[in-house]
Amino acid sequence: MNILYFAWVRERIGLPREKVETSARTVLDLVEELRAREERYAVAFSDLSGLRVAVDQELADFDASLEGVREVAFFPPMTGG
């Protein structure tokens, strides 16, 4: 599965994207797997209220299923201007 990181999430993790093997069933399960990897992931995902997620380029909730998903993206809330 491809994982994309945007804005400050990318800065904290230090990668714009990565390919991961996962057994996660939901986005939240994936977040828990990532948090357990290293401190930089734990910091980036410490407050999920400040994050949004897209699953295969569609906005989703953290309880969204990952069955058949090819891409998950994490990013801060967007603002207009």
Secondary structure, 3 states (H helix, E strand, C coil): CEEEECHHHHHHHCCCEEECCCCCCEHHHHHHHHHHHCHHHHHHCCCHHHCEEEECCEEECCCCECCCCCEEEEECCCCCC
